[in-house]
Amino acid sequence: MRVAVQIATLPILFASWSPERVGGWLLLFALPAYFAVVGQAFAGAGGNVALASAQEGRWEKARDALRASWLTSSAITATLLAAALVAVFVSKDALSSSLAVVPADELVAAAAWLALYVAAVAQSAVAGITFRVGQAYPQFVLSNAAAMLLEVVVLAVCVLLSDSYVVLAAGLALLRVAVALGQYAYGRRAARDLFSATKGDRRKALRELIRPTLAFMLLPVVYVLNLQAYTVLVGAAYGAAVLAAFVATRTIVRLIDLVTNTLFGIQFFEAGYLGANKQAVQQRQLATMTLATLALAIAFSVFLLIFGPLVQSVFTVGKTAFAYDLALVLLVSGTIRALAVTPQALVSAENRHASFVAVYFAGSMACLVIAAGLAAGGASLAMILALLIPAELCQAIPAFRSALQQVGMTPSGFLRSLVSRQRFADVGELWRFLKDRP
C-alpha cells in the first residue's frame, strides 16, 4: 500500500497543480514525515516491553511501558512541533519568498494543520502497543494501510476542489485524527487490562526504553545515508544523466526490499507470541528464514541479470541503459541487507538492537566519507557504490552475532543447521503453508 500511495500521489498532484505548487507542497510535507519517527520509535520499544510483560502476566509493567511511551512520545512530539511552528512563523516571509507561490499566511496555517497531522500519526503509532498486547496487530497494520489509501482519496478531492495548501493539510490532518481515535477505541477493547489503574514506576519504565527508542530513531537515518546520500553524491560527481540511470537501476534492484520488509514485519510482530519453547523456535526460525531469504535473493539476482536490460528499458522508456557492474554491486549489498532481516527482527523484538544499530550507523558514515573521497579522486561509479557492501556488513555481522547469542547457537552450529535435513524439511513446510493460504 505504501508503494502504491507513493506512485499515485505525484500524478494526482500534477494533474491539478502547477509544478511549482507541487514542489512547494512536497517541501512543506517533507518535515512531518521525520517528526512522526519519534512516536513510531517509542511505540516499537514500548510495544516490545508491554507485550513481553503481558505475555508473562506482569500487567503492572506492561501498563507502565504503555504510559511511559505515550507520555514521552507526546511530550517530545509536541516540543518538536512547537519549535517547528515558531520557526515557520518567524521565517514565514523568507519562506514565502523562496517558494514564490505560497503566501506567508497560507504557509503558517498549513504548517499548523500539518502539526496536527504529525501529532495524530504519533498517537496512532502508540496505539499500536495496545493492538500488539491484544494480539490484534494485523488489524493495526490493516488500519494503517487503509489510512494511507484514504489519504490518497482526500488528496485527490482537495486538489480537485482547491489549490490551497491549507485545505489539503486540514483534510489530511482531520483524516489522521479520525484514524487515531478509531485505533485508540479498538485498541482499548482489544487490551482492556492495559488501561487499569497502576502505581508502577514510570521513570524506571522510561529508562528501560531510552536506548532501544534511540536505536529505532537512528535506523531511518542510516537508511537515508545509504540511499539518498549516495544519490546526492552520484549526482554531484557524475551529473544528472548518470544519476538518472543509476537511480533507475537501483530502484529495480531494490524491489527485493518489498519482500524483505514484509519478512521483517512479520517476524518482528510475531516474536512476542512464541511461548515457552521460544528459543528452540527461534533457532529454527533463524536458520530456516536465512536459507529461504538467500534462495530468494539468488533467484531474484539471476532473474535480474538475465532480464535487467529489458526491465530497465521498459521502466525508463528506453532512455537509460542497464549497467551490469552497478547491478552486481547493488545486488550483493541488497543480498547482505536481506540476510540481516531475520536476525535484526529477532534482536529488535527484544529491544537489544541499540549496539548493532550504532555500529551500522558508524560504519555507514565511514563508508560514505570514503566514497566521497573516491568520487573526488575520479574513481569509477561501481567502485564508489561498492562501499555499500561493507556498510551493510556493519549491520549484518553484529545482528547475526547478537541473534546467535540470543538463541543460544554458535556460528559453526548455525552454519551446520543451514544444510541439515530438518532445515530442508522446514523450508518445504514453509512453502506448503504459503502455497495453501486462501
N, C-alpha and C positions, 0 to 999 in steps of 0.2 A: 504493500500500500504506500509506503514511504517513497519508493521509486516511482510509482505511478503518479503520485502527487507532484513530485519534482518535475516529471516530464510534462504534466498537464498545466502547471502553473504559468510558465512563461508564455505559451501560445495564447492563453486566456488574457493575460495582461496586454500583450502586444496587439491583440485583436481590437482592443478598445482604447488603449492609451498610446501616446507617443513614446518613442524610445527614451527620450529624456525623462519623461514622467515615470516610466518603468524603472529606469536606472535609479532615480531618486528614491522610489519605494524600496527597491532591493537594498540600498544603502541603509535606509531607515529601519528596515526589518531585520538587518543582519545582527545587530547587537542583542535583541531579545533572545535569540537562539542560544547565545553564550550565557546569558544570565540564568536561563532555565536550567543549565547544567547543575547549579547549586542544589536545587530541590531534588533533581534526579540522583545526585551523588549521596545525599543524606538518605534518600529512600532506599538506595541499594544497600548501604551499610546498615541502616536501621532495620530494614526488612530482614536481612540475614540474622541479626541478633534476635529480633522479635519472633521469627519463625522457629529458629532453633530452640529458644526458650519455651515457646508454646508447645512444641513437639515433646519437650521433656516435662511439661506440666508446671513450669516456673512462670506463671502468669504475671506475677509482680514485676519480674524483669522484662517480660515482653511489653507490658504497659509502659514501663519506664523508657524502653527503647523507642516506642511509638511517640511518646510525649516529647522526649529529648529531640528526636528527629524533626517533629513538627514545629516545635518552638524555635529551634536553632535555624532550621531552614527558612522559616517565615521571617525571623529577625534579620538574617543575612540578606535574603532576597529583598526585603523592604529597604534595608540600608543601601544596597546597590542601586535599587530603582530610584530612591530619593536623590542619591548623588547624581545619577544619570539625568534625572529631570531638572535638577538645578543647573547642571552643565548645559543642557539643551536650552533652558530659559535664558541663561547668561549669554550664550553664544548664538542665540536664535537669528540675529540679523546676519552674522557672518555665515552661518549655515544656510540660511535662506538665499543669500547672495551666491554661494558656491553651487547650490542646487538649481538656482535660476528659476525653476518652475514651481517652487513651493513658497508661498507667503509665510512670513515668520509666525503669525498667529496660528495658521493651519499646522505648521510644524510642531509647535508646542502642544496643541490639542491632540494631534495624532500620537505624539510621544506619550502623553498621559494615558490614552486608551491602550497603547502598546504595553505600558507599565502594568495595567490591569490584566492584560493578556498574559504577561510573564508570571504575575502573581498566581493566576488561575492555573497555569500549566504546572507551576511548582507545587501547588496544593494537590493537583491530580497525582503527581508523582508520589507524594507522601501517602495519599490514599491507597496507592498500590500496596503498601505494607499490610493493610487490612485484608486485601484480596489474597495476598500470599498466605497469611496466617489462617484465613478462612478456606484455604485450598480452592481458591477460585481465580488463580492468576490467569488462566486462559480467557476468562471473561474480561479481565483488566486489559489484556493485550488486544482483545477484540474491540473493546470500547475505545481504546486509543486509536486503533485503525479506523474505526467509524468516525472518530472526531477529525482525523486527517482528511477523510473523504468529504465530510461536511464543510471543512474549511475551504475546499475547492468550490463547493456549491455556493457558499457565502461570498467567496472571492468573485465568482462569475456574476452573481446577482449585483454585487456592489459596484463593480467596474462597469457593468452594463448600464446601471442607473445613474452613476455619478463618476466624476473624475476627482473627487475629493479623497485625500488620504484619511481624513477624519472619519468619513463614512465607512471606509474599508477597515480601518483599525478598530472602530467601535463594533462593527459586525463580528470581526474575529474575536474580540475580547468578550463580548456577550455570549458568543457560542462557547468559548472555553470556560466561562463562569458556569454556564448551564451544565456542561460536561463534568466539571469538578463537583458541583452539587450532587449530580446523579451518581457519580462514583463514590462520593462520601456516603450517600444514603445506602447504596448497595453494599459497600464495604462494611458499614456498621451492622447490617443484618448478617453478613457472612461471618463476622468475627465479633460477636456481642461481648465476649469475655474481655476483649481488649479495652472496652470503654467503661469497665467498672472502676470504682474509686480506688486510688492507690496512694500509699505512703512511702513509696520507694525513694531511692537516692538518684535523682535525675542528673546531678552533677557527675556522679560516678558513671552513669549510663552514657553521658555525653563524652567523657574522657575515653571511653571504650570505642566511641565512634569516630574520633578525630582522625586518626591515621588512615583507616580504610576509606573514610569520606574524602580526604585529600587525594588519595590514590585514585578514586573514582573520578574526581575532578581533573586529575592530571592526564588520564588516559586520552580524552578527546584532544588535549593539547599535543600529545605525541602523534596522534593520527594526523593532525593538521601539519605538523612538522614533516612527516613522511609522505604527505600528499601535496598540500598547497605550497609548502616552502620549495619543494623541488620544481613545481610548476613555475613559480616566480624565477627560480634560478635558471631553468632551461630557457625561459622567455628572454631573460636579460642577457644570457650568454650566446644564444643561437638565433634569436629573432622569432617573429610571430609565425612564420611558415613552418619552421621546425617544431615549434611548440604545439601548433595545431595537430601535426602528425603524431607527435609524442602523446598528447592527451587522448587522441583517438585510439591509439594502440593500448594505452594504459586503461582506458575505460573498458575496452573489450576484455583485456586480461582480468580486470577486477570484477568481472561478472561472477567469478567463483566466490567472491565475498558475500553475495546474496545467500549462498548455501551455508558458508561457514558462519555468518552472523546468525542464521537461524539455528544452527547446531549449538552455538554458544548460548543463545537464549534458552533453548530447551534444557540444556544440561545445567545451566545456572539456576533456573527456576526449580527444576526437579530435585536439585541436590538436597534440599531441606526435607524431603519426604521419604528418604531411603530406609529409615527404620533401624532396627537393632543390628542387622547384618551389613551395616553401611560400608565398612572398609573393604569387605570382600566384594561387594557390588562395585565399588569404585575402582578396585583393581581390574576387574573385568571391563568396566566402562573405559578406563584409561587406555587399555591395550586394544580393545575392540574398536573404539571410535578413532584412535590414532591410525589403525590399519585401514579402516574404512575411508578416513579422510585422505590418507596417502593414495589409496586406489583411485579415489575421485579426482584428486589433483593431477595424477599421472594421466588419467583418461582425458581430462579437460585439456591438459598440455598437448597431448598427441593430437587431439581434435583441432586445437588452435594452430599448431604448427603445420597441419595439412590444409586447413580451410581458412586460416587467418587472413591471407590476402583477399580472398573473396568477401569475407565478412567485413573487413575494413573498407573495401571498395564500395560495398552497398551502404555501409554505415555513413560514409562521408561523400557519397555520390561520386566516387572516383576521384576526389580531389586530394587525397593523401595516399601514400603507399605504406604497406605493412613492412616494418623493419624487423627482420628475424633476430638480429643481435639484441635489440631493445626488448623484444618479446621474451627472449630466453632469460634475460636478466630479471625482468618483471615476473616471469613465471616462477623462477627459483625463489625470489623473495616472497611472492604470494604463497607458494607452497609451504615455506617456513612459517609464514603467518597463519596459514590454515592449520598446520600441525600443532601450533601453540594454543589453538582454540580450546581443546578439551582440558589440558592442564590449567589453563587460565580460568576456565569456568569452575573447575573443582576448587581451586585455591581461592578465587574471588568469592565463592559462595560461603567460605569460612571466614571471610574478612582478613585473610592472611596474604593479600596481594600487594601491600604497600612496598615491600622491599623490591620485588621484581619490577614493579611499575617505575620505581626510582631508577633502577638500572636501565630499563627501557628508555626512559626519558634522557638520562645522561648519555647513553650510547647513541641515541638518535641525534642528539645535539652535536656530539663529537663527529659523527659521520657527516652531518650536514655541513659543518665547518670545513672538513676535509674536502667534501665535494665542491664547495665554493672555491677552495684553493685550487683544485684541479681545473675547474672551469676557467678561473682567471689565467691559468697556465696554458690554456688551449687544449686540454685533454679531450678525447672523444666523448660523445654523449653516453655511449654504453659504459665506458669506464667510470663516468660520474655517477650514473644510475646504479652501478654495481655496489656503491656504498649502502644501498638499501638492504643488501644481503646481511652484512654484519649488524646493521641496525635492527633487523628483525630477529637475528640470533640473540641480540641483547634482551629480547623478550622470551624467546623460545627456551633457551638454556636455563635461565633462572626459574621460569614457570615449570618446566619439567622437573627440575631439582626439587622445588617446593612440593609439587604434586606427588612425587615419588616418596618423599618423606611423610607426607600426609597419609598416603595409602599403605605405607609400610613395605615398599618394594625397593630393591637395589637396582641400579642401572642395568647390570647384567641379567638380573631376573626379569626385568621389564623387556629387554631385547629378546630373551628366550620366549617370553609369553606371546610375543608378536607372531611367532611361527608355530605355536603349539596347536595340537589337534582341537583343543577347546576353542581356540581363537577362531579358527575357520568355521567351527560349528556356531559360534556366537554371531559371526558375520552373516552366515546363512539364515539364522533365526531372525536377525535384524531385517534382512532383505525380505523374508517372507512376511514379517509383521507389517512392513511398509507397503508391500505389494497388495496385501489383503485388506488394507484400511479402506472403508467406504468413501 
